Amino acid sequence: MVKEMTLKELQQFQVNFDKKYFGKYWADKGDIDQKISFLKDMTIALTGELGEFANIIKKVSRDRKNLGSKPSKERTEKLKEELIDCFIYLIILSNILEMDIEKEYLQKTKLNEKRFQKYL
């Protein structure tokens, strides 16, 4: 059975995973050049995963338009997989930046509430 986790717990889980499998990236958190390089590498990886997600959406959209077909279960599962890959990279990036995702999300949502109030 999979344990449910908060975002903070997911962030810590990812830190532990990354240290275990990719320890060299986390060896010296004080090295700014390494941090910038790691941010660059993870942003490129995120962009690649987002591209894979977008490519599947393109195929689903094309098939719907040309064939009238609904997304297959296989394509839906692949979309989920690629989206989770993107989420993992977002967690890694937030960890590099030492972000509290929950806190930052709630702060940003409050700003967006004010920003989008005019549309109500």
mmCIF file of the C-alpha atoms, coordinates in Angstrom:
data_MODEL
# 
_entry.id   MODEL 
# 
loop_
_atom_site.group_PDB 
_atom_site.id 
_atom_site.type_symbol 
_atom_site.label_atom_id 
_atom_site.label_alt_id 
_atom_site.label_comp_id 
_atom_site.label_asym_id 
_atom_site.label_entity_id 
_atom_site.label_seq_id 
_atom_site.pdbx_PDB_ins_code 
_atom_site.Cartn_x 
_atom_site.Cartn_y 
_atom_site.Cartn_z 
_atom_site.occupancy 
_atom_site.B_iso_or_equiv 
_atom_site.pdbx_formal_charge 
_atom_site.auth_seq_id 
_atom_site.auth_comp_id 
_atom_site.auth_asym_id 
_atom_site.auth_atom_id 
_atom_site.pdbx_PDB_model_num 
ATOM 1   C CA . MET A 1 1   ? 0.000   0.000  0.000   1.00 0.00 ? 1   MET A CA 1 
ATOM 2   C CA . VAL A 1 2   ? 1.306   3.441  -0.973  1.00 0.00 ? 2   VAL A CA 1 
ATOM 3   C CA . LYS A 1 3   ? 1.465   5.989  1.820   1.00 0.00 ? 3   LYS A CA 1 
ATOM 4   C CA . GLU A 1 4   ? -0.124  9.367  1.198   1.00 0.00 ? 4   GLU A CA 1 
ATOM 5   C CA . MET A 1 5   ? 2.274   12.262 1.761   1.00 0.00 ? 5   MET A CA 1 
ATOM 6   C CA . THR A 1 6   ? 2.131   16.010 2.102   1.00 0.00 ? 6   THR A CA 1 
ATOM 7   C CA . LEU A 1 7   ? 4.147   18.103 -0.322  1.00 0.00 ? 7   LEU A CA 1 
ATOM 8   C CA . LYS A 1 8   ? 6.784   18.624 2.376   1.00 0.00 ? 8   LYS A CA 1 
ATOM 9   C CA . GLU A 1 9   ? 7.033   14.863 2.824   1.00 0.00 ? 9   GLU A CA 1 
ATOM 10  C CA . LEU A 1 10  ? 7.283   14.376 -0.954  1.00 0.00 ? 10  LEU A CA 1 
ATOM 11  C CA . GLN A 1 11  ? 10.062  16.951 -1.088  1.00 0.00 ? 11  GLN A CA 1 
ATOM 12  C CA . GLN A 1 12  ? 11.983  15.138 1.641   1.00 0.00 ? 12  GLN A CA 1 
ATOM 13  C CA . PHE A 1 13  ? 11.329  11.772 -0.022  1.00 0.00 ? 13  PHE A CA 1 
ATOM 14  C CA . GLN A 1 14  ? 12.789  13.173 -3.254  1.00 0.00 ? 14  GLN A CA 1 
ATOM 15  C CA . VAL A 1 15  ? 15.836  14.576 -1.415  1.00 0.00 ? 15  VAL A CA 1 
ATOM 16  C CA . ASN A 1 16  ? 16.505  11.138 0.068   1.00 0.00 ? 16  ASN A CA 1 
ATOM 17  C CA . PHE A 1 17  ? 16.023  9.456  -3.318  1.00 0.00 ? 17  PHE A CA 1 
ATOM 18  C CA . ASP A 1 18  ? 18.312  11.940 -5.057  1.00 0.00 ? 18  ASP A CA 1 
ATOM 19  C CA . LYS A 1 19  ? 21.029  11.669 -2.421  1.00 0.00 ? 19  LYS A CA 1 
ATOM 20  C CA . LYS A 1 20  ? 20.920  7.886  -2.719  1.00 0.00 ? 20  LYS A CA 1 
ATOM 21  C CA . TYR A 1 21  ? 21.071  7.715  -6.508  1.00 0.00 ? 21  TYR A CA 1 
ATOM 22  C CA . PHE A 1 22  ? 22.599  11.068 -7.489  1.00 0.00 ? 22  PHE A CA 1 
ATOM 23  C CA . GLY A 1 23  ? 24.674  12.012 -4.457  1.00 0.00 ? 23  GLY A CA 1 
ATOM 24  C CA . LYS A 1 24  ? 27.254  13.992 -6.423  1.00 0.00 ? 24  LYS A CA 1 
ATOM 25  C CA . TYR A 1 25  ? 24.678  16.681 -7.156  1.00 0.00 ? 25  TYR A CA 1 
ATOM 26  C CA . TRP A 1 26  ? 23.956  17.156 -3.470  1.00 0.00 ? 26  TRP A CA 1 
ATOM 27  C CA . ALA A 1 27  ? 27.525  16.837 -2.166  1.00 0.00 ? 27  ALA A CA 1 
ATOM 28  C CA . ASP A 1 28  ? 28.251  20.548 -1.680  1.00 0.00 ? 28  ASP A CA 1 
ATOM 29  C CA . LYS A 1 29  ? 25.102  22.615 -1.258  1.00 0.00 ? 29  LYS A CA 1 
ATOM 30  C CA . GLY A 1 30  ? 27.228  25.747 -0.729  1.00 0.00 ? 30  GLY A CA 1 
ATOM 31  C CA . ASP A 1 31  ? 28.868  25.659 -4.173  1.00 0.00 ? 31  ASP A CA 1 
ATOM 32  C CA . ILE A 1 32  ? 26.902  28.260 -6.153  1.00 0.00 ? 32  ILE A CA 1 
ATOM 33  C CA . ASP A 1 33  ? 28.366  27.177 -9.507  1.00 0.00 ? 33  ASP A CA 1 
ATOM 34  C CA . GLN A 1 34  ? 27.267  23.597 -8.874  1.00 0.00 ? 34  GLN A CA 1 
ATOM 35  C CA . LYS A 1 35  ? 23.813  24.810 -7.820  1.00 0.00 ? 35  LYS A CA 1 
ATOM 36  C CA . ILE A 1 36  ? 23.423  26.869 -11.003 1.00 0.00 ? 36  ILE A CA 1 
ATOM 37  C CA . SER A 1 37  ? 24.631  23.943 -13.116 1.00 0.00 ? 37  SER A CA 1 
ATOM 38  C CA . PHE A 1 38  ? 22.199  21.601 -11.362 1.00 0.00 ? 38  PHE A CA 1 
ATOM 39  C CA . LEU A 1 39  ? 19.327  24.072 -11.895 1.00 0.00 ? 39  LEU A CA 1 
ATOM 40  C CA . LYS A 1 40  ? 20.240  24.225 -15.592 1.00 0.00 ? 40  LYS A CA 1 
ATOM 41  C CA . ASP A 1 41  ? 20.434  20.433 -15.938 1.00 0.00 ? 41  ASP A CA 1 
ATOM 42  C CA . MET A 1 42  ? 17.126  19.864 -14.166 1.00 0.00 ? 42  MET A CA 1 
ATOM 43  C CA . THR A 1 43  ? 15.404  22.612 -16.167 1.00 0.00 ? 43  THR A CA 1 
ATOM 44  C CA . ILE A 1 44  ? 16.564  20.986 -19.396 1.00 0.00 ? 44  ILE A CA 1 
ATOM 45  C CA . ALA A 1 45  ? 15.316  17.615 -18.122 1.00 0.00 ? 45  ALA A CA 1 
ATOM 46  C CA . LEU A 1 46  ? 11.953  19.160 -17.162 1.00 0.00 ? 46  LEU A CA 1 
ATOM 47  C CA . THR A 1 47  ? 11.672  20.742 -20.594 1.00 0.00 ? 47  THR A CA 1 
ATOM 48  C CA . GLY A 1 48  ? 12.305  17.361 -22.208 1.00 0.00 ? 48  GLY A CA 1 
ATOM 49  C CA . GLU A 1 49  ? 9.595   15.700 -20.135 1.00 0.00 ? 49  GLU A CA 1 
ATOM 50  C CA . LEU A 1 50  ? 7.169   18.526 -20.859 1.00 0.00 ? 50  LEU A CA 1 
ATOM 51  C CA . GLY A 1 51  ? 7.940   18.084 -24.550 1.00 0.00 ? 51  GLY A CA 1 
ATOM 52  C CA . GLU A 1 52  ? 7.088   14.382 -24.296 1.00 0.00 ? 52  GLU A CA 1 
ATOM 53  C CA . PHE A 1 53  ? 3.810   15.276 -22.558 1.00 0.00 ? 53  PHE A CA 1 
ATOM 54  C CA . ALA A 1 54  ? 3.017   17.854 -25.262 1.00 0.00 ? 54  ALA A CA 1 
ATOM 55  C CA . ASN A 1 55  ? 3.782   15.347 -28.027 1.00 0.00 ? 55  ASN A CA 1 
ATOM 56  C CA . ILE A 1 56  ? 1.244   12.893 -26.615 1.00 0.00 ? 56  ILE A CA 1 
ATOM 57  C CA . ILE A 1 57  ? -1.350  15.682 -26.326 1.00 0.00 ? 57  ILE A CA 1 
ATOM 58  C CA . LYS A 1 58  ? -0.644  16.553 -29.972 1.00 0.00 ? 58  LYS A CA 1 
ATOM 59  C CA . LYS A 1 59  ? -1.305  12.933 -30.989 1.00 0.00 ? 59  LYS A CA 1 
ATOM 60  C CA . VAL A 1 60  ? -4.478  12.696 -28.883 1.00 0.00 ? 60  VAL A CA 1 
ATOM 61  C CA . SER A 1 61  ? -5.744  15.967 -30.369 1.00 0.00 ? 61  SER A CA 1 
ATOM 62  C CA . ARG A 1 62  ? -4.893  14.879 -33.922 1.00 0.00 ? 62  ARG A CA 1 
ATOM 63  C CA . ASP A 1 63  ? -6.602  11.504 -33.471 1.00 0.00 ? 63  ASP A CA 1 
ATOM 64  C CA . ARG A 1 64  ? -9.674  13.171 -31.996 1.00 0.00 ? 64  ARG A CA 1 
ATOM 65  C CA . LYS A 1 65  ? -9.886  15.673 -34.844 1.00 0.00 ? 65  LYS A CA 1 
ATOM 66  C CA . ASN A 1 66  ? -9.156  13.255 -37.703 1.00 0.00 ? 66  ASN A CA 1 
ATOM 67  C CA . LEU A 1 67  ? -10.640 10.010 -36.409 1.00 0.00 ? 67  LEU A CA 1 
ATOM 68  C CA . GLY A 1 68  ? -13.098 11.153 -33.755 1.00 0.00 ? 68  GLY A CA 1 
ATOM 69  C CA . SER A 1 69  ? -11.470 8.756  -31.331 1.00 0.00 ? 69  SER A CA 1 
ATOM 70  C CA . LYS A 1 70  ? -11.179 9.179  -27.599 1.00 0.00 ? 70  LYS A CA 1 
ATOM 71  C CA . PRO A 1 71  ? -7.731  8.940  -26.008 1.00 0.00 ? 71  PRO A CA 1 
ATOM 72  C CA . SER A 1 72  ? -6.735  5.298  -25.559 1.00 0.00 ? 72  SER A CA 1 
ATOM 73  C CA . LYS A 1 73  ? -6.081  3.948  -22.097 1.00 0.00 ? 73  LYS A CA 1 
ATOM 74  C CA . GLU A 1 74  ? -2.435  3.526  -23.124 1.00 0.00 ? 74  GLU A CA 1 
ATOM 75  C CA . ARG A 1 75  ? -2.123  7.183  -24.141 1.00 0.00 ? 75  ARG A CA 1 
ATOM 76  C CA . THR A 1 76  ? -3.896  8.345  -20.978 1.00 0.00 ? 76  THR A CA 1 
ATOM 77  C CA . GLU A 1 77  ? -1.497  6.289  -18.847 1.00 0.00 ? 77  GLU A CA 1 
ATOM 78  C CA . LYS A 1 78  ? 1.465   7.669  -20.790 1.00 0.00 ? 78  LYS A CA 1 
ATOM 79  C CA . LEU A 1 79  ? 0.201   11.218 -20.189 1.00 0.00 ? 79  LEU A CA 1 
ATOM 80  C CA . LYS A 1 80  ? 0.031   10.497 -16.468 1.00 0.00 ? 80  LYS A CA 1 
ATOM 81  C CA . GLU A 1 81  ? 3.552   9.069  -16.514 1.00 0.00 ? 81  GLU A CA 1 
ATOM 82  C CA . GLU A 1 82  ? 5.003   12.092 -18.313 1.00 0.00 ? 82  GLU A CA 1 
ATOM 83  C CA . LEU A 1 83  ? 3.149   14.510 -16.046 1.00 0.00 ? 83  LEU A CA 1 
ATOM 84  C CA . ILE A 1 84  ? 4.573   12.762 -12.974 1.00 0.00 ? 84  ILE A CA 1 
ATOM 85  C CA . ASP A 1 85  ? 8.050   12.996 -14.521 1.00 0.00 ? 85  ASP A CA 1 
ATOM 86  C CA . CYS A 1 86  ? 7.480   16.760 -14.819 1.00 0.00 ? 86  CYS A CA 1 
ATOM 87  C CA . PHE A 1 87  ? 6.272   16.905 -11.210 1.00 0.00 ? 87  PHE A CA 1 
ATOM 88  C CA . ILE A 1 88  ? 9.379   15.075 -10.006 1.00 0.00 ? 88  ILE A CA 1 
ATOM 89  C CA . TYR A 1 89  ? 11.624  17.592 -11.745 1.00 0.00 ? 89  TYR A CA 1 
ATOM 90  C CA . LEU A 1 90  ? 9.597   20.449 -10.255 1.00 0.00 ? 90  LEU A CA 1 
ATOM 91  C CA . ILE A 1 91  ? 10.130  18.947 -6.806  1.00 0.00 ? 91  ILE A CA 1 
ATOM 92  C CA . ILE A 1 92  ? 13.861  18.602 -7.485  1.00 0.00 ? 92  ILE A CA 1 
ATOM 93  C CA . LEU A 1 93  ? 14.056  22.218 -8.658  1.00 0.00 ? 93  LEU A CA 1 
ATOM 94  C CA . SER A 1 94  ? 12.170  23.386 -5.574  1.00 0.00 ? 94  SER A CA 1 
ATOM 95  C CA . ASN A 1 95  ? 14.579  21.414 -3.398  1.00 0.00 ? 95  ASN A CA 1 
ATOM 96  C CA . ILE A 1 96  ? 17.588  23.000 -5.094  1.00 0.00 ? 96  ILE A CA 1 
ATOM 97  C CA . LEU A 1 97  ? 16.044  26.409 -4.381  1.00 0.00 ? 97  LEU A CA 1 
ATOM 98  C CA . GLU A 1 98  ? 15.223  25.288 -0.822  1.00 0.00 ? 98  GLU A CA 1 
ATOM 99  C CA . MET A 1 99  ? 11.568  26.157 -1.322  1.00 0.00 ? 99  MET A CA 1 
ATOM 100 C CA . ASP A 1 100 ? 8.648   25.234 0.857   1.00 0.00 ? 100 ASP A CA 1 
ATOM 101 C CA . ILE A 1 101 ? 6.252   24.371 -1.979  1.00 0.00 ? 101 ILE A CA 1 
ATOM 102 C CA . GLU A 1 102 ? 3.143   24.413 0.218   1.00 0.00 ? 102 GLU A CA 1 
ATOM 103 C CA . LYS A 1 103 ? 3.931   27.866 1.597   1.00 0.00 ? 103 LYS A CA 1 
ATOM 104 C CA . GLU A 1 104 ? 4.956   29.314 -1.775  1.00 0.00 ? 104 GLU A CA 1 
ATOM 105 C CA . TYR A 1 105 ? 1.876   27.838 -3.465  1.00 0.00 ? 105 TYR A CA 1 
ATOM 106 C CA . LEU A 1 106 ? -0.493  29.352 -0.915  1.00 0.00 ? 106 LEU A CA 1 
ATOM 107 C CA . GLN A 1 107 ? 1.212   32.748 -1.145  1.00 0.00 ? 107 GLN A CA 1 
ATOM 108 C CA . LYS A 1 108 ? 1.010   32.705 -4.934  1.00 0.00 ? 108 LYS A CA 1 
ATOM 109 C CA . THR A 1 109 ? -2.630  31.604 -4.846  1.00 0.00 ? 109 THR A CA 1 
ATOM 110 C CA . LYS A 1 110 ? -3.493  34.593 -2.644  1.00 0.00 ? 110 LYS A CA 1 
ATOM 111 C CA . LEU A 1 111 ? -1.819  36.902 -5.160  1.00 0.00 ? 111 LEU A CA 1 
ATOM 112 C CA . ASN A 1 112 ? -3.703  35.200 -7.999  1.00 0.00 ? 112 ASN A CA 1 
ATOM 113 C CA . GLU A 1 113 ? -7.016  35.589 -6.143  1.00 0.00 ? 113 GLU A CA 1 
ATOM 114 C CA . LYS A 1 114 ? -6.465  39.356 -6.090  1.00 0.00 ? 114 LYS A CA 1 
ATOM 115 C CA . ARG A 1 115 ? -5.258  39.351 -9.675  1.00 0.00 ? 115 ARG A CA 1 
ATOM 116 C CA . PHE A 1 116 ? -8.204  37.386 -11.051 1.00 0.00 ? 116 PHE A CA 1 
ATOM 117 C CA . GLN A 1 117 ? -10.891 38.988 -8.868  1.00 0.00 ? 117 GLN A CA 1 
ATOM 118 C CA . LYS A 1 118 ? -11.743 41.301 -11.772 1.00 0.00 ? 118 LYS A CA 1 
ATOM 119 C CA . TYR A 1 119 ? -12.997 38.307 -13.781 1.00 0.00 ? 119 TYR A CA 1 
ATOM 120 C CA . LEU A 1 120 ? -15.781 37.444 -11.328 1.00 0.00 ? 120 LEU A CA 1 
# 
